[in-house]
Amino acid sequence: MPQRRFVVQRHRASSDHYDLRFEVDGVLASWAVPKGPTLDPDVRRSAFRVPDHPLEYLLFEGVIPQGQYGAGDVVVWDTGTWEPHGGDDPAAALRAGSLHADVSGEKLRGRLVLVRQGKGTGGDDDRERWLLLHKHDELAVPGWDPADHPLSVLSGRSSDQVRADPDRLWLSDVPASEACVELRPPEVSAAELEALEEIADRGTWEVFGRRVAVTNLGKELFPGRGGEPPVTKRDLLRYTALVAPTLVPYLRGRALNMHRYPEGAACQGFWHKEVPRHAPDWLTRWDNPDADEGETRTYAVVDDPAALVWAANFGALEWHAWTSRTDRPDLPTYALVDIDPGERTTWDDVLLLARLHRDALDHLGVLGRPKVTGRRGIQVWVPIERGPTFEDTRAWVERLSRTIGAAVDDLGLVSWKWQVSQRGGLARLDYTQNAVNKTLVAPYSPRASAGAPVSLPIEWAELDDPDLRPDRWTVRTAVQRLRDLGDLFRPVLDSPQRLPPLA
């Protein structure tokens, strides 16, 4: 039979402890061990039984965001295989309250024993209390202290290093199959990019482990800008493959609204939401249970980079994902601020309004990340814990933006979504995008205009850069900026927060 696996994760959450987990009947039977397991046979450790964890968590190393169960940093302190001693039914042994485990890890070796001692002391701690020890065997090491061996057996990094620069997030409020978010998934290889160049006009591109049918690679999708040549479909697919590993975490588990331009940006674009019949079998689909008759029911979900390549080849030149996940489409994960200029306002006016939003969020202690839209404006995404409804986020953003708008009302700059026709030409603070199936363009998405500008994350300090423009970066320049600065938008993935009340 397959070998059973075990893991010990050092977990710095509300308290610093070690999580000892044994694979038993398809789950990870788990204990929190405050001082960690040891090879010293004369040392006894307290261990507290915690809920079983899914197998997907076995080798997780990274950060659990604030506001989620177990928030903190996690390193794989040790891992290996184990076998129950004295029987082949560890589940029965656990029910009986005594587990003898022969472990073969990189740090832990020999026989560990777990013995149930009863419930906790009551109050906030009603967990089962167990005793953990190492038997006096040939693999025991007197005086062995886990604190002397702090580094991860996977990455060789310390807990501080993982916390400062995590590779993964674990989202505890979504299904286990979707919970691990790769912050640095595999990049497209040079060989894959070369293979794209070798396809004459149509063919099959093997990229990110998938076979994607690509067509009309020489078609000019976007006119050139500033003396540059037009952007072809091949150019778009190359850009998509280069940014997809960074972009997919913002799309994963969300329905995708595709803004299609089948003949390129020169044609009239239209929204395409239904997954077409010719879509590949491996493309993730989601059936919206709340769709009314005649509305789109089956959406594409971009769960891997190849899916985004497919969408680009399908003519989706702009990518707009829902701000809620498919498991709870009624609950947003972002509050959204959308600042657009009018005909009688200037880019400087938009920058002023963005700075005021920055200052207001800073005053409230709320994290928000800005990005230029690739067209005319600026958007701010505020990550939130799941719980508030779209009505709640819409009301919160409305109050925030109206307060800011009132501060500059004497300048005659601001209008509101439903007043545009009466007060045309003014800057618009549009909070109505905070609604189910309403979207804002995703970070790193191209926009359908000359040069293929990109909706790109910026630092707040860049609002003072005299060269900043909403369409400054294109598919030809955005990748190098991403390489130079990294993903400036990443905090929206790992910083869910509660929206404070606004007076």
Secondary structure, DSSP 8 states (H G I E B T S, - for coil): ---EEEEEEEEESSSEEEEEEEEETTEEEEEEETT---S-TT--EEEEEEEEE-GGGTT--EEE-TTSTT-EEEEEEEEEEEEESS-S-HHHHHHHTEEEEEEEESS-EEEEEEEEEEE-SBTTB--EEEEEEE-SSTT--TT--GGG--S-TTT---HHHHHHS-SEEE-TTS-HHHHEEESS-----HHHHHHHHH--SSEEEEETTEEEEE--TT-EEE---TT---EEHHHHHHHHHHHHHHHHHHHTTSEEEEEE-TT-TTS--EEE-B--TTS-TTSEEEE-TT--TTS--EEEE--SHHHHHHHHHTTEEEEEE-SB-TT-TTSBSEEEEEEE--TT--HHHHHHHHHHHHHHHHHHT---EEEE-SSS-EEEEEE--S-S-HHHHHHHHHHHHHHHHHHTGGGT-EEEGGGTTTSTTSEEEE-TT-STT-----TT-B-SSTT-BB--B--GGGGG-TT--TT--BTTTHHHHHHHH--TTTHHHH---------
